[in-house]
Amino acid sequence: MFGLWSSALSLMWAPGAGWRRLRSQRLEWSALLVYCVVLALLPLFSRGVGHILGGRSVESSLAESMLFCFFQVGTASGSGVVLAATARRLGLELSDGVAQRMVLLSATPIWLLSVLYIIPAPSQLWPYVLLGSLSWAALILYRGIHEYCALSLRSLTVAALSASAAWLLSSAILSQILYLLLLPR
């Protein structure tokens, strides 16, 4: 379990080396689930506290934070399926399980940078934090696809962008739509 944590966190600073280490390890789904749950608690806590400090109600803050965390984990797994389908379309064999692990582990910067949400800054700044962390995650995913698959630069870019776009659109947009539908201000 400790090997997963050190390898996954090394993706933040040296994605190529981190992916090579992860590729050589046998990764259990239970360890990956614990990793995702623990890291998903960071945005739950920091977004909740940040919203409360910013003047929102406790119920509204916790509901929005839980929706964000639920959609980040759930849609990352779904985006892995998109990545595997795109890789197969490009002529490669990438299983759904490996692709889902790649996307979930690429989410590390999104969850770690979410601690910035605790700062009661104007809400106009928060989309930039999300966009910056999503960009970092997309770069990590790009490097992971490069390490796992022998793709041309064009195909590698298509695969990484399709999974990243599916993830961005599904998680950010769906969580905000549900939030606005369920808890009007």
N, C-alpha and C positions, 0 to 999 in steps of 0.2 A: 504494500500500500504506500509506503514512504517513497519507493521508487517512482510510482505514478506521480506523486505530488512534486518531487524534485524535477522529474522530466517535463511534466506539464508546465510548471512554472518557468522552466528554462526556455519554453517556447516564446516567452515574452521578450527575451533578450537575444537569443540565438536560435531562431526557429529551425534552421536546417539541422543543427546538432541535436536539438530537442526532438525533432521528428525521427531522426535516425535512432536515438536512444529508445523512443517509444515503439518504434517498429521492431526493435530487437526484444522487447519485453512482451510477455504474455499478459494481456490486459483483460482482467475480469470485469464483467458488467457490473458486479456488485461494488467493486472499487470505484469504477467510473460514476456510478450512481451516487455514492457517498461524496465523491469529489464535487459533482454538480450540485448536490443539495447544500453542502457546506458553503460553496461559493455563491450560490443563489440566495443565501441568507444575507449576504452583504448588501445587495440592492434593496432587499426587503426592509432591512433595518435602516439603511442610510436614506432611502427615498422617503420612508415613513417619517423619520425624525426630521428630515429636511422640510417636508411639507408642513409638518406640525409647527416647526419653528418659523415657517413662512406665513403662518396664520390660517392654515386650512384646518378643518375639523379632523379629529382623530379617526373617525369612521371613514371619511373620504380618503384620508391619507393612507390608511392601512389597506383599504380596498384597491386603490390604484397601485400601490406597491405590490400587493399579492398578484394582481392581474399581470403586471409587468414581469414578475419572476416566473409565473406560470407560463406565460407566452414565450419568454426567452428560452426556457428549457424545452418546452414542447415543440416550438417551431424550429429550434436547432436540430432536433431529431428528425423532423419532417424535411428539413433542408438537406439532410444527409441522403435521404431517398432521392431528392432532386439531383444531388451531386452524382450519386451512383448511376442514375438513369442517363445523365449527360455523359458520363464517362463511357457507359455502354454504347451510347449513340456515336461516340467518337472512336469506337472500336476497342475499348479496354475493358478488362474485367476488374471491376471494383465492387465488392459486395456492399450491400446496404449497411451491414453492421460496421464494416471498416469506415465507410463514408460517414455514418452517424457519429462514430467515435471522433473522426477528424473534425467534424463541425462542432461537436460538443467541447472538445479540447481547445478549439480555436476561440471559443467564447470566453476564455480566461481573462483577456483584457477588459471585456465588457463588464464582467462581474467585479474585477478588482478596481477598475476606475469608477465604479458606481459609488465608492465612498465619497466622491466629490459632491454627490447629491445632498449630503448632510449639511453643506454650506447653504445657509438661507439666502441664496443669490436670486436675482430676478429670474423668473421661469424662462425668460427668453434665452438664457445662457445654457440651459440644460440640454436642448437639442444638439448643441455643439459638442457637449461632453459625449452624448450618445453617438453622434456621427464620428467623432474622433476615435472612440473605442471600437465602433463597428469597422472603421477603416483599418485599425490595427489588427482586429480579428480577421478581416479579409486578407490582409498580408500574410498572417500566420497560416490561414487556410491555403492560400496560394502556394506558400512554401511547402506545406504538407502534401498537397497534390503533386508538386514537383518531386518530392522525395518518394512518394508511393507509386507514381505512374511515370512512364516514359512517354511524355507528350511533347509535341511541338509547342513552341511558344504561343502560337495562335490557339491551339486546342486547350492548352493549359489555362490561358486567359479566359476562354469561353467557359470552361468547367468551373473555375473559381468565381467568375462573375455570376453565373447562373445560380450557384448555391448561395452566394452572398446576397444577391438580389431577392431570391426567394425568402431568405431568412429575414432580411431587412423589412421587406414589404409585409410579410406575414406577422412578424412579432410586433413591430412598432405600430403599424397601422391598426391591426386587429385589437391590440390591447387598448389603444386610445378610443377606438370606436365603441368597444364594450364598456369602457369606463364612462364615456359620455352617455351611453344608453342606459346603463344601470344606475348611475349616480349623478343626476343632473345637479348643477350648482345652483 
